[in-house]
Amino acid sequence: MSRSNPWNVRGGNLFDVLRREMDDLVGRIQTGEGGCDEMSSFAPRANVAESDKFYMITLDLPGMKPDDVAIELHEGRLTISGERQAEKAEPGETFHRLERPCGKFRRTFSLGPDVDSENVEAQYSDGVLRVTVAKSAKAQPRRINIKS
C-alpha cells in the first residue's frame, strides 16, 4: 500500500491481533497446550495490500496443501478457510511440546464493491498463499485531459 495505514499495529488491525491472541489462548485452554481436536481453530497471519489495480491478500499456511484451503469471493468479501491437521507422533515418539496451531480457520476480508469477481488469482508456494483480486475497470483511476 502506498498510503499510510493507521490501523496497522504489529502486523494487523489491533483488534485482529487481540482476537488472534485470544483464539490461541482459548484453544490452548480447551485442548491442552498445543493439542488439537475437532473444535480447535486458529487464525493464520495475513497481510492485505492494495494498489490502483488490485488487492493482494497473503496468508501464512505452512504445512498445508492447496486442497486443504477454500477461497470464496461474494459481494466484495473474500473468505479463505481451511483446516490444518494435528501432527501425529510416530510409534516410539513422544511430543514434549506442540505449539504449531492446528484445526479449522476462516478469515474474511472486506474489499469493497469495486472488485472484479471474474479476475481473481490464487498462488500457493512455500507455505504462503497469495490471492490477487483485480479491481473493476470503473474503479481504475482515469486521467482527465484539460481542454484549453
C-alpha positions in Angstrom: 0.0 0.0 0.0 1.3 3.3 -0.9 -0.6 5.3 1.7 -0.1 5.2 5.5 -2.3 2.6 7.2 -3.1 3.9 10.7 -4.7 0.7 11.9 -1.6 -1.4 11.2 -0.3 -2.3 14.6 2.2 -5.1 14.9 1.2 -6.9 11.7 -2.5 -6.1 11.6 -5.5 -4.3 13.0 -5.2 -4.1 16.8 -8.5 -5.9 17.2 -7.3 -8.7 14.8 -4.1 -9.1 16.8 -6.1 -9.3 20.1 -8.6 -11.8 18.6 -5.8 -14.0 17.3 -4.1 -14.0 20.8 -7.5 -14.7 22.5 -8.2 -17.5 20.0 -4.8 -19.0 20.7 -5.4 -18.8 24.4 -8.9 -20.3 24.3 -7.6 -23.1 22.0 -4.8 -24.0 24.4 -7.2 -24.0 27.4 -9.8 -26.2 25.6 -7.4 -28.8 24.3 -4.3 -28.5 26.5 -1.0 -27.0 25.4 -0.8 -27.4 21.6 -3.5 -30.1 21.5 -5.9 -30.3 18.6 -9.4 -31.7 18.4 -12.4 -31.2 16.2 -13.3 -27.9 17.9 -9.8 -26.4 17.6 -9.3 -23.3 15.5 -6.7 -20.8 14.7 -6.2 -17.6 12.6 -3.3 -17.6 10.2 -1.4 -14.4 9.9 -2.3 -12.3 6.9 -1.2 -9.2 5.0 -3.6 -7.1 2.9 -2.2 -4.8 0.2 -3.9 -2.5 -2.2 -2.8 -0.8 -5.4 -4.8 1.1 -8.1 -5.4 -2.1 -10.0 -5.8 -4.9 -7.4 -6.0 -6.1 -3.8 -3.5 -8.8 -2.6 -4.1 -10.9 0.4 -1.2 -13.1 1.7 -1.6 -15.8 4.3 1.0 -17.9 6.1 -0.2 -21.5 5.8 2.9 -23.6 6.4 2.5 -27.4 6.2 -0.8 -27.1 4.4 -1.7 -28.3 0.9 -3.8 -26.2 -1.6 -6.5 -28.9 -1.3 -6.9 -28.0 2.4 -7.9 -24.4 1.6 -11.1 -22.9 0.1 -11.4 -19.4 -1.3 -14.7 -17.6 -1.9 -15.5 -14.1 -3.1 -19.0 -12.8 -2.6 -20.3 -9.2 -2.7 -16.8 -7.7 -2.1 -15.9 -10.1 0.8 -13.1 -12.5 0.3 -13.2 -15.6 2.6 -10.3 -18.0 3.0 -11.0 -21.1 5.1 -9.4 -24.5 5.7 -8.1 -27.0 8.2 -4.6 -27.9 9.3 -4.4 -31.4 10.7 -2.6 -32.1 14.0 0.8 -33.7 13.8 0.8 -37.3 14.8 3.6 -38.9 16.8 5.2 -41.9 15.1 5.4 -45.2 17.1 8.0 -44.8 19.8 7.9 -41.0 19.5 6.7 -38.6 22.2 5.9 -34.9 21.7 7.2 -32.8 24.6 5.8 -29.5 23.1 3.2 -28.8 20.5 3.0 -25.1 19.6 2.1 -25.1 16.0 -1.6 -24.3 15.6 -4.0 -26.8 14.1 -7.7 -27.0 13.5 -10.1 -25.0 11.3 -9.6 -21.4 10.3 -11.7 -18.9 8.5 -10.6 -15.4 7.6 -12.8 -12.8 5.8 -11.6 -9.6 4.3 -13.9 -6.8 3.2 -12.5 -5.5 -0.1 -15.5 -3.4 -1.2 -17.8 -3.2 -4.2 -15.0 -2.3 -6.7 -13.7 -5.8 -7.1 -13.8 -7.7 -10.4 -15.1 -11.2 -9.3 -14.1 -12.7 -12.7 -10.5 -11.7 -12.3 -9.1 -13.5 -9.1 -5.9 -15.5 -8.9 -4.5 -17.7 -6.1 -1.0 -19.0 -5.9 0.5 -21.2 -3.2 4.2 -21.6 -2.7 6.5 -22.4 0.2 3.6 -22.3 2.7 2.4 -18.9 1.6 -1.0 -18.3 -0.1 -1.3 -15.2 -2.3 -4.7 -14.2 -3.6 -4.9 -11.3 -6.0 -8.3 -9.7 -6.7 -8.4 -7.2 -9.5 -10.4 -4.0 -9.2 -13.1 -3.4 -11.7 -12.4 -1.1 -14.7 -14.7 1.6 -13.3 -12.6 1.6 -10.1 -9.4 2.3 -12.0 -8.1 5.9 -11.8 -8.6 7.8 -15.0 -6.7 10.8 -16.2 -8.9 13.7 -17.3 -7.5 15.9 -20.0 -7.9 19.6 -19.6 -9.1 21.5 -22.7 -7.8 24.9 -23.4 
